[in-house]
Amino acid sequence: MDARWQWLARGWRQAVRTARLMIGVPDYDTYVEHMRRHHPEREVMSYARFFDERLQARYRGGGGRCC
């Protein structure tokens, strides 16, 4: 892949990451990198488990936010 396409692919990945953060979806790749770098002794969750856990953490507590 030449440099122009690498630049475009890198920009696309960053745009996707930014969009996910804007709507509240955490980035799995960032999680995996963090776990491997800072917690190599711990098992990395699958994408499905990671996503479910993040949803539970976000919406747990019931009631939600109301005016």
mmCIF file as Biopython writes it, N, C-alpha, C and O atoms, coordinates in Angstrom:
data_model
#
loop_
_atom_site.group_PDB
_atom_site.id
_atom_site.type_symbol
_atom_site.label_atom_id
_atom_site.label_alt_id
_atom_site.label_comp_id
_atom_site.label_asym_id
_atom_site.label_entity_id
_atom_site.label_seq_id
_atom_site.pdbx_PDB_ins_code
_atom_site.Cartn_x
_atom_site.Cartn_y
_atom_site.Cartn_z
_atom_site.occupancy
_atom_site.B_iso_or_equiv
_atom_site.auth_seq_id
_atom_site.auth_asym_id
_atom_site.pdbx_PDB_model_num
ATOM 1   N N  . MET A ? 1  ? 0.857   -1.167  0.000  1.0 0.0 1  A 1 
ATOM 2   C CA . MET A ? 1  ? 0.000   0.000   0.000  1.0 0.0 1  A 1 
ATOM 3   C C  . MET A ? 1  ? 0.907   1.234   0.000  1.0 0.0 1  A 1 
ATOM 4   O O  . MET A ? 1  ? 1.827   1.340   0.810  1.0 0.0 1  A 1 
ATOM 5   N N  . ASP A ? 2  ? 0.638   2.146   -0.904 1.0 0.0 2  A 1 
ATOM 6   C CA . ASP A ? 2  ? 1.507   3.321   -0.933 1.0 0.0 2  A 1 
ATOM 7   C C  . ASP A ? 2  ? 1.130   4.309   0.172  1.0 0.0 2  A 1 
ATOM 8   O O  . ASP A ? 2  ? 0.099   4.154   0.828  1.0 0.0 2  A 1 
ATOM 9   N N  . ALA A ? 3  ? 1.959   5.308   0.369  1.0 0.0 3  A 1 
ATOM 10  C CA . ALA A ? 3  ? 1.809   6.242   1.486  1.0 0.0 3  A 1 
ATOM 11  C C  . ALA A ? 3  ? 0.475   6.978   1.459  1.0 0.0 3  A 1 
ATOM 12  O O  . ALA A ? 3  ? -0.099  7.256   2.512  1.0 0.0 3  A 1 
ATOM 13  N N  . ARG A ? 4  ? -0.019  7.293   0.276  1.0 0.0 4  A 1 
ATOM 14  C CA . ARG A ? 4  ? -1.282  8.023   0.170  1.0 0.0 4  A 1 
ATOM 15  C C  . ARG A ? 4  ? -2.433  7.192   0.740  1.0 0.0 4  A 1 
ATOM 16  O O  . ARG A ? 4  ? -3.277  7.708   1.473  1.0 0.0 4  A 1 
ATOM 17  N N  . TRP A ? 5  ? -2.459  5.896   0.396  1.0 0.0 5  A 1 
ATOM 18  C CA . TRP A ? 5  ? -3.525  5.025   0.903  1.0 0.0 5  A 1 
ATOM 19  C C  . TRP A ? 5  ? -3.375  4.767   2.398  1.0 0.0 5  A 1 
ATOM 20  O O  . TRP A ? 5  ? -4.373  4.661   3.112  1.0 0.0 5  A 1 
ATOM 21  N N  . GLN A ? 6  ? -2.162  4.668   2.869  1.0 0.0 6  A 1 
ATOM 22  C CA . GLN A ? 6  ? -1.937  4.499   4.308  1.0 0.0 6  A 1 
ATOM 23  C C  . GLN A ? 6  ? -2.452  5.711   5.071  1.0 0.0 6  A 1 
ATOM 24  O O  . GLN A ? 6  ? -3.068  5.573   6.128  1.0 0.0 6  A 1 
ATOM 25  N N  . TRP A ? 7  ? -2.200  6.889   4.535  1.0 0.0 7  A 1 
ATOM 26  C CA . TRP A ? 7  ? -2.661  8.125   5.150  1.0 0.0 7  A 1 
ATOM 27  C C  . TRP A ? 7  ? -4.192  8.154   5.192  1.0 0.0 7  A 1 
ATOM 28  O O  . TRP A ? 7  ? -4.781  8.538   6.202  1.0 0.0 7  A 1 
ATOM 29  N N  . LEU A ? 8  ? -4.827  7.750   4.099  1.0 0.0 8  A 1 
ATOM 30  C CA . LEU A ? 8  ? -6.286  7.728   4.029  1.0 0.0 8  A 1 
ATOM 31  C C  . LEU A ? 8  ? -6.871  6.700   5.001  1.0 0.0 8  A 1 
ATOM 32  O O  . LEU A ? 8  ? -7.858  6.983   5.681  1.0 0.0 8  A 1 
ATOM 33  N N  . ALA A ? 9  ? -6.271  5.512   5.070  1.0 0.0 9  A 1 
ATOM 34  C CA . ALA A ? 9  ? -6.755  4.469   5.985  1.0 0.0 9  A 1 
ATOM 35  C C  . ALA A ? 9  ? -6.612  4.924   7.432  1.0 0.0 9  A 1 
ATOM 36  O O  . ALA A ? 9  ? -7.512  4.699   8.242  1.0 0.0 9  A 1 
ATOM 37  N N  . ARG A ? 10 ? -5.510  5.550   7.762  1.0 0.0 10 A 1 
ATOM 38  C CA . ARG A ? 10 ? -5.284  6.043   9.120  1.0 0.0 10 A 1 
ATOM 39  C C  . ARG A ? 10 ? -6.310  7.128   9.464  1.0 0.0 10 A 1 
ATOM 40  O O  . ARG A ? 10 ? -6.844  7.149   10.573 1.0 0.0 10 A 1 
ATOM 41  N N  . GLY A ? 11 ? -6.580  8.016   8.527  1.0 0.0 11 A 1 
ATOM 42  C CA . GLY A ? 11 ? -7.585  9.059   8.742  1.0 0.0 11 A 1 
ATOM 43  C C  . GLY A ? 11 ? -8.970  8.474   8.938  1.0 0.0 11 A 1 
ATOM 44  O O  . GLY A ? 11 ? -9.730  8.937   9.790  1.0 0.0 11 A 1 
ATOM 45  N N  . TRP A ? 12 ? -9.305  7.449   8.145  1.0 0.0 12 A 1 
ATOM 46  C CA . TRP A ? 12 ? -10.610 6.803   8.276  1.0 0.0 12 A 1 
ATOM 47  C C  . TRP A ? 12 ? -10.761 6.150   9.648  1.0 0.0 12 A 1 
ATOM 48  O O  . TRP A ? 12 ? -11.799 6.300   10.292 1.0 0.0 12 A 1 
ATOM 49  N N  . ARG A ? 13 ? -9.734  5.426   10.101 1.0 0.0 13 A 1 
ATOM 50  C CA . ARG A ? 13 ? -9.790  4.787   11.421 1.0 0.0 13 A 1 
ATOM 51  C C  . ARG A ? 13 ? -9.986  5.827   12.519 1.0 0.0 13 A 1 
ATOM 52  O O  . ARG A ? 13 ? -10.750 5.602   13.458 1.0 0.0 13 A 1 
ATOM 53  N N  . GLN A ? 14 ? -9.306  6.956   12.408 1.0 0.0 14 A 1 
ATOM 54  C CA . GLN A ? 14 ? -9.446  8.010   13.414 1.0 0.0 14 A 1 
ATOM 55  C C  . GLN A ? 14 ? -10.844 8.615   13.372 1.0 0.0 14 A 1 
ATOM 56  O O  . GLN A ? 14 ? -11.412 8.912   14.423 1.0 0.0 14 A 1 
ATOM 57  N N  . ALA A ? 15 ? -11.407 8.803   12.191 1.0 0.0 15 A 1 
ATOM 58  C CA . ALA A ? 15 ? -12.768 9.335   12.071 1.0 0.0 15 A 1 
ATOM 59  C C  . ALA A ? 15 ? -13.785 8.387   12.695 1.0 0.0 15 A 1 
ATOM 60  O O  . ALA A ? 15 ? -14.708 8.829   13.378 1.0 0.0 15 A 1 
ATOM 61  N N  . VAL A ? 16 ? -13.621 7.096   12.465 1.0 0.0 16 A 1 
ATOM 62  C CA . VAL A ? 16 ? -14.526 6.102   13.051 1.0 0.0 16 A 1 
ATOM 63  C C  . VAL A ? 16 ? -14.407 6.116   14.563 1.0 0.0 16 A 1 
ATOM 64  O O  . VAL A ? 16 ? -15.417 6.082   15.267 1.0 0.0 16 A 1 
ATOM 65  N N  . ARG A ? 17 ? -13.189 6.166   15.066 1.0 0.0 17 A 1 
ATOM 66  C CA . ARG A ? 17 ? -12.953 6.206   16.514 1.0 0.0 17 A 1 
ATOM 67  C C  . ARG A ? 17 ? -13.611 7.439   17.134 1.0 0.0 17 A 1 
ATOM 68  O O  . ARG A ? 17 ? -14.243 7.346   18.186 1.0 0.0 17 A 1 
ATOM 69  N N  . THR A ? 18 ? -13.464 8.584   16.487 1.0 0.0 18 A 1 
ATOM 70  C CA . THR A ? 18 ? -14.056 9.826   16.978 1.0 0.0 18 A 1 
ATOM 71  C C  . THR A ? 18 ? -15.576 9.748   16.978 1.0 0.0 18 A 1 
ATOM 72  O O  . THR A ? 18 ? -16.218 10.160  17.944 1.0 0.0 18 A 1 
ATOM 73  N N  . ALA A ? 19 ? -16.157 9.222   15.900 1.0 0.0 19 A 1 
ATOM 74  C CA . ALA A ? 19 ? -17.614 9.094   15.820 1.0 0.0 19 A 1 
ATOM 75  C C  . ALA A ? 19 ? -18.142 8.182   16.915 1.0 0.0 19 A 1 
ATOM 76  O O  . ALA A ? 19 ? -19.164 8.485   17.530 1.0 0.0 19 A 1 
ATOM 77  N N  . ARG A ? 20 ? -17.472 7.088   17.162 1.0 0.0 20 A 1 
ATOM 78  C CA . ARG A ? 20 ? -17.907 6.172   18.222 1.0 0.0 20 A 1 
ATOM 79  C C  . ARG A ? 20 ? -17.877 6.850   19.586 1.0 0.0 20 A 1 
ATOM 80  O O  . ARG A ? 20 ? -18.806 6.691   20.379 1.0 0.0 20 A 1 
ATOM 81  N N  . LEU A ? 21 ? -16.830 7.596   19.862 1.0 0.0 21 A 1 
ATOM 82  C CA . LEU A ? 21 ? -16.740 8.293   21.142 1.0 0.0 21 A 1 
ATOM 83  C C  . LEU A ? 21 ? -17.821 9.360   21.274 1.0 0.0 21 A 1 
ATOM 84  O O  . LEU A ? 21 ? -18.334 9.591   22.369 1.0 0.0 21 A 1 
ATOM 85  N N  . MET A ? 22 ? -18.170 10.011  20.163 1.0 0.0 22 A 1 
ATOM 86  C CA . MET A ? 22 ? -19.205 11.047  20.195 1.0 0.0 22 A 1 
ATOM 87  C C  . MET A ? 22 ? -20.569 10.473  20.559 1.0 0.0 22 A 1 
ATOM 88  O O  . MET A ? 22 ? -21.368 11.148  21.208 1.0 0.0 22 A 1 
ATOM 89  N N  . ILE A ? 23 ? -20.844 9.248   20.155 1.0 0.0 23 A 1 
ATOM 90  C CA . ILE A ? 23 ? -22.138 8.653   20.469 1.0 0.0 23 A 1 
ATOM 91  C C  . ILE A ? 23 ? -22.068 7.732   21.685 1.0 0.0 23 A 1 
ATOM 92  O O  . ILE A ? 23 ? -23.059 7.093   22.039 1.0 0.0 23 A 1 
ATOM 93  N N  . GLY A ? 24 ? -20.915 7.665   22.315 1.0 0.0 24 A 1 
ATOM 94  C CA . GLY A ? 24 ? -20.804 6.930   23.571 1.0 0.0 24 A 1 
ATOM 95  C C  . GLY A ? 24 ? -20.415 5.473   23.447 1.0 0.0 24 A 1 
ATOM 96  O O  . GLY A ? 24 ? -20.627 4.702   24.384 1.0 0.0 24 A 1 
ATOM 97  N N  . VAL A ? 25 ? -19.852 5.071   22.318 1.0 0.0 25 A 1 
ATOM 98  C CA . VAL A ? 25 ? -19.404 3.691   22.145 1.0 0.0 25 A 1 
ATOM 99  C C  . VAL A ? 25 ? -17.894 3.663   22.359 1.0 0.0 25 A 1 
ATOM 100 O O  . VAL A ? 25 ? -17.154 4.257   21.575 1.0 0.0 25 A 1 
ATOM 101 N N  . PRO A ? 26 ? -17.422 2.981   23.407 1.0 0.0 26 A 1 
ATOM 102 C CA . PRO A ? 26 ? -15.980 2.934   23.653 1.0 0.0 26 A 1 
ATOM 103 C C  . PRO A ? 26 ? -15.244 2.149   22.570 1.0 0.0 26 A 1 
ATOM 104 O O  . PRO A ? 26 ? -15.827 1.294   21.904 1.0 0.0 26 A 1 
ATOM 105 N N  . ASP A ? 27 ? -13.983 2.444   22.408 1.0 0.0 27 A 1 
ATOM 106 C CA . ASP A ? 27 ? -13.176 1.842   21.352 1.0 0.0 27 A 1 
ATOM 107 C C  . ASP A ? 27 ? -12.511 0.555   21.828 1.0 0.0 27 A 1 
ATOM 108 O O  . ASP A ? 27 ? -11.687 0.581   22.742 1.0 0.0 27 A 1 
ATOM 109 N N  . TYR A ? 28 ? -12.863 -0.556  21.220 1.0 0.0 28 A 1 
ATOM 110 C CA . TYR A ? 28 ? -12.333 -1.862  21.607 1.0 0.0 28 A 1 
ATOM 111 C C  . TYR A ? 28 ? -10.831 -1.947  21.361 1.0 0.0 28 A 1 
ATOM 112 O O  . TYR A ? 28 ? -10.104 -2.490  22.194 1.0 0.0 28 A 1 
ATOM 113 N N  . ASP A ? 29 ? -10.353 -1.424  20.241 1.0 0.0 29 A 1 
ATOM 114 C CA . ASP A ? 29 ? -8.916  -1.500  19.940 1.0 0.0 29 A 1 
ATOM 115 C C  . ASP A ? 29 ? -8.087  -0.772  21.001 1.0 0.0 29 A 1 
ATOM 116 O O  . ASP A ? 29 ? -7.012  -1.236  21.381 1.0 0.0 29 A 1 
ATOM 117 N N  . THR A ? 30 ? -8.585  0.353   21.470 1.0 0.0 30 A 1 
ATOM 118 C CA . THR A ? 30 ? -7.891  1.091   22.525 1.0 0.0 30 A 1 
ATOM 119 C C  . THR A ? 30 ? -7.866  0.279   23.817 1.0 0.0 30 A 1 
ATOM 120 O O  . THR A ? 30 ? -6.855  0.244   24.520 1.0 0.0 30 A 1 
ATOM 121 N N  . TYR A ? 31 ? -8.985  -0.370  24.121 1.0 0.0 31 A 1 
ATOM 122 C CA . TYR A ? 31 ? -9.072  -1.234  25.301 1.0 0.0 31 A 1 
ATOM 123 C C  . TYR A ? 31 ? -8.044  -2.370  25.214 1.0 0.0 31 A 1 
ATOM 124 O O  . TYR A ? 31 ? -7.319  -2.628  26.175 1.0 0.0 31 A 1 
ATOM 125 N N  . VAL A ? 32 ? -7.985  -3.046  24.061 1.0 0.0 32 A 1 
ATOM 126 C CA . VAL A ? 32 ? -7.056  -4.169  23.882 1.0 0.0 32 A 1 
ATOM 127 C C  . VAL A ? 32 ? -5.614  -3.691  24.047 1.0 0.0 32 A 1 
ATOM 128 O O  . VAL A ? 32 ? -4.814  -4.339  24.722 1.0 0.0 32 A 1 
ATOM 129 N N  . GLU A ? 33 ? -5.288  -2.560  23.429 1.0 0.0 33 A 1 
ATOM 130 C CA . GLU A ? 33 ? -3.930  -2.017  23.544 1.0 0.0 33 A 1 
ATOM 131 C C  . GLU A ? 33 ? -3.601  -1.690  24.995 1.0 0.0 33 A 1 
ATOM 132 O O  . GLU A ? 33 ? -2.501  -1.984  25.463 1.0 0.0 33 A 1 
ATOM 133 N N  . HIS A ? 34 ? -4.548  -1.082  25.712 1.0 0.0 34 A 1 
ATOM 134 C CA . HIS A ? 34 ? -4.336  -0.749  27.120 1.0 0.0 34 A 1 
ATOM 135 C C  . HIS A ? 34 ? -4.096  -2.011  27.950 1.0 0.0 34 A 1 
ATOM 136 O O  . HIS A ? 34 ? -3.164  -2.066  28.753 1.0 0.0 34 A 1 
ATOM 137 N N  . MET A ? 35 ? -4.944  -3.025  27.748 1.0 0.0 35 A 1 
ATOM 138 C CA . MET A ? 35 ? -4.813  -4.254  28.521 1.0 0.0 35 A 1 
ATOM 139 C C  . MET A ? 35 ? -3.476  -4.938  28.274 1.0 0.0 35 A 1 
ATOM 140 O O  . MET A ? 35 ? -2.830  -5.399  29.214 1.0 0.0 35 A 1 
ATOM 141 N N  . ARG A ? 36 ? -3.066  -5.005  27.036 1.0 0.0 36 A 1 
ATOM 142 C CA . ARG A ? 36 ? -1.785  -5.667  26.715 1.0 0.0 36 A 1 
ATOM 143 C C  . ARG A ? 36 ? -0.595  -4.899  27.255 1.0 0.0 36 A 1 
ATOM 144 O O  . ARG A ? 36 ? 0.406   -5.494  27.656 1.0 0.0 36 A 1 
ATOM 145 N N  . ARG A ? 37 ? -0.700  -3.580  27.268 1.0 0.0 37 A 1 
ATOM 146 C CA . ARG A ? 37 ? 0.418   -2.763  27.733 1.0 0.0 37 A 1 
ATOM 147 C C  . ARG A ? 37 ? 0.486   -2.694  29.260 1.0 0.0 37 A 1 
ATOM 148 O O  . ARG A ? 37 ? 1.568   -2.810  29.836 1.0 0.0 37 A 1 
ATOM 149 N N  . HIS A ? 38 ? -0.660  -2.505  29.917 1.0 0.0 38 A 1 
ATOM 150 C CA . HIS A ? 38 ? -0.665  -2.255  31.356 1.0 0.0 38 A 1 
ATOM 151 C C  . HIS A ? 38 ? -1.075  -3.442  32.221 1.0 0.0 38 A 1 
ATOM 152 O O  . HIS A ? 38 ? -0.781  -3.465  33.416 1.0 0.0 38 A 1 
ATOM 153 N N  . HIS A ? 39 ? -1.748  -4.423  31.636 1.0 0.0 39 A 1 
ATOM 154 C CA . HIS A ? 39 ? -2.227  -5.573  32.407 1.0 0.0 39 A 1 
ATOM 155 C C  . HIS A ? 39 ? -2.008  -6.875  31.623 1.0 0.0 39 A 1 
ATOM 156 O O  . HIS A ? 39 ? -2.971  -7.585  31.336 1.0 0.0 39 A 1 
ATOM 157 N N  . PRO A ? 40 ? -0.771  -7.192  31.276 1.0 0.0 40 A 1 
ATOM 158 C CA . PRO A ? 40 ? -0.515  -8.373  30.442 1.0 0.0 40 A 1 
ATOM 159 C C  . PRO A ? 40 ? -0.920  -9.694  31.090 1.0 0.0 40 A 1 
ATOM 160 O O  . PRO A ? 40 ? -1.120  -10.691 30.395 1.0 0.0 40 A 1 
ATOM 161 N N  . GLU A ? 41 ? -1.042  -9.706  32.413 1.0 0.0 41 A 1 
ATOM 162 C CA . GLU A ? 41 ? -1.412  -10.942 33.115 1.0 0.0 41 A 1 
ATOM 163 C C  . GLU A ? 41 ? -2.920  -11.208 33.050 1.0 0.0 41 A 1 
ATOM 164 O O  . GLU A ? 41 ? -3.363  -12.319 33.341 1.0 0.0 41 A 1 
ATOM 165 N N  . ARG A ? 42 ? -3.699  -10.212 32.678 1.0 0.0 42 A 1 
ATOM 166 C CA . ARG A ? 42 ? -5.155  -10.362 32.626 1.0 0.0 42 A 1 
ATOM 167 C C  . ARG A ? 42 ? -5.616  -10.751 31.218 1.0 0.0 42 A 1 
ATOM 168 O O  . ARG A ? 42 ? -4.994  -10.397 30.217 1.0 0.0 42 A 1 
ATOM 169 N N  . GLU A ? 43 ? -6.717  -11.484 31.180 1.0 0.0 43 A 1 
ATOM 170 C CA . GLU A ? 43 ? -7.291  -11.910 29.898 1.0 0.0 43 A 1 
ATOM 171 C C  . GLU A ? 43 ? -8.060  -10.747 29.260 1.0 0.0 43 A 1 
ATOM 172 O O  . GLU A ? 43 ? -8.778  -10.019 29.944 1.0 0.0 43 A 1 
ATOM 173 N N  . VAL A ? 44 ? -7.903  -10.586 27.958 1.0 0.0 44 A 1 
ATOM 174 C CA . VAL A ? 44 ? -8.613  -9.549  27.219 1.0 0.0 44 A 1 
ATOM 175 C C  . VAL A ? 44 ? -10.008 -10.075 26.883 1.0 0.0 44 A 1 
ATOM 176 O O  . VAL A ? 44 ? -10.150 -11.184 26.369 1.0 0.0 44 A 1 
ATOM 177 N N  . MET A ? 45 ? -11.042 -9.274  27.177 1.0 0.0 45 A 1 
ATOM 178 C CA . MET A ? 45 ? -12.416 -9.675  26.882 1.0 0.0 45 A 1 
ATOM 179 C C  . MET A ? 45 ? -12.646 -9.728  25.375 1.0 0.0 45 A 1 
ATOM 180 O O  . MET A ? 45 ? -12.004 -9.008  24.610 1.0 0.0 45 A 1 
ATOM 181 N N  . SER A ? 46 ? -13.561 -10.582 24.968 1.0 0.0 46 A 1 
ATOM 182 C CA . SER A ? 46 ? -13.973 -10.601 23.563 1.0 0.0 46 A 1 
ATOM 183 C C  . SER A ? 46 ? -14.709 -9.297  23.264 1.0 0.0 46 A 1 
ATOM 184 O O  . SER A ? 46 ? -15.132 -8.588  24.178 1.0 0.0 46 A 1 
ATOM 185 N N  . TYR A ? 47 ? -14.858 -8.988  21.972 1.0 0.0 47 A 1 
ATOM 186 C CA . TYR A ? 47 ? -15.558 -7.756  21.605 1.0 0.0 47 A 1 
ATOM 187 C C  . TYR A ? 47 ? -16.989 -7.775  22.146 1.0 0.0 47 A 1 
ATOM 188 O O  . TYR A ? 47 ? -17.460 -6.773  22.685 1.0 0.0 47 A 1 
ATOM 189 N N  . ALA A ? 48 ? -17.686 -8.915  22.003 1.0 0.0 48 A 1 
ATOM 190 C CA . ALA A ? 48 ? -19.081 -9.011  22.454 1.0 0.0 48 A 1 
ATOM 191 C C  . ALA A ? 48 ? -19.184 -8.782  23.962 1.0 0.0 48 A 1 
ATOM 192 O O  . ALA A ? 48 ? -20.066 -8.054  24.419 1.0 0.0 48 A 1 
ATOM 193 N N  . ARG A ? 49 ? -18.296 -9.394  24.728 1.0 0.0 49 A 1 
ATOM 194 C CA . ARG A ? 49 ? -18.325 -9.221  26.185 1.0 0.0 49 A 1 
ATOM 195 C C  . ARG A ? 49 ? -17.983 -7.783  26.570 1.0 0.0 49 A 1 
ATOM 196 O O  . ARG A ? 49 ? -18.619 -7.207  27.452 1.0 0.0 49 A 1 
ATOM 197 N N  . PHE A ? 50 ? -16.984 -7.209  25.915 1.0 0.0 50 A 1 
ATOM 198 C CA . PHE A ? 50 ? -16.587 -5.823  26.153 1.0 0.0 50 A 1 
ATOM 199 C C  . PHE A ? 50 ? -17.763 -4.881  25.896 1.0 0.0 50 A 1 
ATOM 200 O O  . PHE A ? 50 ? -18.058 -4.006  26.711 1.0 0.0 50 A 1 
ATOM 201 N N  . PHE A ? 51 ? -18.430 -5.068  24.756 1.0 0.0 51 A 1 
ATOM 202 C CA . PHE A ? 51 ? -19.551 -4.215  24.385 1.0 0.0 51 A 1 
ATOM 203 C C  . PHE A ? 51 ? -20.692 -4.346  25.398 1.0 0.0 51 A 1 
ATOM 204 O O  . PHE A ? 51 ? -21.259 -3.342  25.829 1.0 0.0 51 A 1 
ATOM 205 N N  . ASP A ? 52 ? -21.028 -5.582  25.779 1.0 0.0 52 A 1 
ATOM 206 C CA . ASP A ? 52 ? -22.089 -5.802  26.768 1.0 0.0 52 A 1 
ATOM 207 C C  . ASP A ? 52 ? -21.749 -5.159  28.108 1.0 0.0 52 A 1 
ATOM 208 O O  . ASP A ? 52 ? -22.604 -4.537  28.740 1.0 0.0 52 A 1 
ATOM 209 N N  . GLU A ? 53 ? -20.508 -5.311  28.535 1.0 0.0 53 A 1 
ATOM 210 C CA . GLU A ? 53 ? -20.103 -4.729  29.807 1.0 0.0 53 A 1 
ATOM 211 C C  . GLU A ? 53 ? -20.173 -3.206  29.777 1.0 0.0 53 A 1 
ATOM 212 O O  . GLU A ? 53 ? -20.601 -2.584  30.750 1.0 0.0 53 A 1 
ATOM 213 N N  . ARG A ? 54 ? -19.761 -2.612  28.683 1.0 0.0 54 A 1 
ATOM 214 C CA . ARG A ? 54 ? -19.829 -1.153  28.552 1.0 0.0 54 A 1 
ATOM 215 C C  . ARG A ? 54 ? -21.271 -0.669  28.564 1.0 0.0 54 A 1 
ATOM 216 O O  . ARG A ? 54 ? -21.572 0.360   29.169 1.0 0.0 54 A 1 
ATOM 217 N N  . LEU A ? 55 ? -22.170 -1.399  27.900 1.0 0.0 55 A 1 
ATOM 218 C CA . LEU A ? 55 ? -23.586 -1.023  27.923 1.0 0.0 55 A 1 
ATOM 219 C C  . LEU A ? 55 ? -24.148 -1.116  29.333 1.0 0.0 55 A 1 
ATOM 220 O O  . LEU A ? 55 ? -24.883 -0.231  29.771 1.0 0.0 55 A 1 
ATOM 221 N N  . GLN A ? 56 ? -23.806 -2.180  30.043 1.0 0.0 56 A 1 
ATOM 222 C CA . GLN A ? 56 ? -24.274 -2.342  31.415 1.0 0.0 56 A 1 
ATOM 223 C C  . GLN A ? 56 ? -23.743 -1.220  32.302 1.0 0.0 56 A 1 
ATOM 224 O O  . GLN A ? 56 ? -24.479 -0.683  33.130 1.0 0.0 56 A 1 
ATOM 225 N N  . ALA A ? 57 ? -22.491 -0.869  32.137 1.0 0.0 57 A 1 
ATOM 226 C CA . ALA A ? 57 ? -21.899 0.192   32.947 1.0 0.0 57 A 1 
ATOM 227 C C  . ALA A ? 57 ? -22.566 1.541   32.660 1.0 0.0 57 A 1 
ATOM 228 O O  . ALA A ? 57 ? -22.726 2.366   33.560 1.0 0.0 57 A 1 
ATOM 229 N N  . ARG A ? 58 ? -22.943 1.751   31.425 1.0 0.0 58 A 1 
ATOM 230 C CA . ARG A ? 58 ? -23.539 3.024   31.047 1.0 0.0 58 A 1 
ATOM 231 C C  . ARG A ? 58 ? -24.984 3.155   31.524 1.0 0.0 58 A 1 
ATOM 232 O O  . ARG A ? 58 ? -25.396 4.216   31.993 1.0 0.0 58 A 1 
ATOM 233 N N  . TYR A ? 59 ? -25.746 2.075   31.401 1.0 0.0 59 A 1 
ATOM 234 C CA . TYR A ? 59 ? -27.182 2.162   31.674 1.0 0.0 59 A 1 
ATOM 235 C C  . TYR A ? 59 ? -27.620 1.506   32.979 1.0 0.0 59 A 1 
ATOM 236 O O  . TYR A ? 59 ? -28.811 1.507   33.288 1.0 0.0 59 A 1 
ATOM 237 N N  . ARG A ? 60 ? -26.711 0.960   33.737 1.0 0.0 60 A 1 
ATOM 238 C CA . ARG A ? 60 ? -27.024 0.351   35.033 1.0 0.0 60 A 1 
ATOM 239 C C  . ARG A ? 60 ? -27.504 1.423   36.006 1.0 0.0 60 A 1 
ATOM 240 O O  . ARG A ? 60 ? -27.216 2.608   35.837 1.0 0.0 60 A 1 
ATOM 241 N N  . GLY A ? 61 ? -28.210 1.006   36.984 1.0 0.0 61 A 1 
ATOM 242 C CA . GLY A ? 61 ? -28.650 1.967   38.002 1.0 0.0 61 A 1 
ATOM 243 C C  . GLY A ? 61 ? -30.110 2.311   37.855 1.0 0.0 61 A 1 
ATOM 244 O O  . GLY A ? 61 ? -30.701 2.899   38.761 1.0 0.0 61 A 1 
ATOM 245 N N  . GLY A ? 62 ? -30.702 1.957   36.736 1.0 0.0 62 A 1 
ATOM 246 C CA . GLY A ? 62 ? -32.129 2.182   36.548 1.0 0.0 62 A 1 
ATOM 247 C C  . GLY A ? 62 ? -32.508 3.641   36.610 1.0 0.0 62 A 1 
ATOM 248 O O  . GLY A ? 62 ? -31.684 4.502   36.920 1.0 0.0 62 A 1 
ATOM 249 N N  . GLY A ? 63 ? -33.731 3.902   36.320 1.0 0.0 63 A 1 
ATOM 250 C CA . GLY A ? 63 ? -34.251 5.253   36.444 1.0 0.0 63 A 1 
ATOM 251 C C  . GLY A ? 63 ? -33.839 6.179   35.323 1.0 0.0 63 A 1 
ATOM 252 O O  . GLY A ? 63 ? -34.643 6.989   34.862 1.0 0.0 63 A 1 
ATOM 253 N N  . GLY A ? 64 ? -32.622 6.076   34.884 1.0 0.0 64 A 1 
ATOM 254 C CA . GLY A ? 64 ? -32.150 6.982   33.836 1.0 0.0 64 A 1 
ATOM 255 C C  . GLY A ? 64 ? -32.097 8.425   34.322 1.0 0.0 64 A 1 
ATOM 256 O O  . GLY A ? 64 ? -32.269 8.706   35.508 1.0 0.0 64 A 1 
ATOM 257 N N  . ARG A ? 65 ? -31.863 9.300   33.412 1.0 0.0 65 A 1 
ATOM 258 C CA . ARG A ? 65 ? -31.815 10.726  33.748 1.0 0.0 65 A 1 
ATOM 259 C C  . ARG A ? 65 ? -33.099 11.375  33.231 1.0 0.0 65 A 1 
ATOM 260 O O  . ARG A ? 65 ? -33.486 11.212  32.074 1.0 0.0 65 A 1 
ATOM 261 N N  . CYS A ? 66 ? -33.710 12.081  34.089 1.0 0.0 66 A 1 
ATOM 262 C CA . CYS A ? 66 ? -34.954 12.742  33.682 1.0 0.0 66 A 1 
ATOM 263 C C  . CYS A ? 66 ? -34.922 14.169  34.188 1.0 0.0 66 A 1 
ATOM 264 O O  . CYS A ? 66 ? -34.264 14.479  35.182 1.0 0.0 66 A 1 
ATOM 265 N N  . CYS A ? 67 ? -35.631 15.021  33.502 1.0 0.0 67 A 1 
ATOM 266 C CA . CYS A ? 67 ? -35.721 16.415  33.903 1.0 0.0 67 A 1 
ATOM 267 C C  . CYS A ? 67 ? -36.478 16.497  35.198 1.0 0.0 67 A 1 
ATOM 268 O O  . CYS A ? 67 ? -36.676 17.590  35.729 1.0 0.0 67 A 1 
#
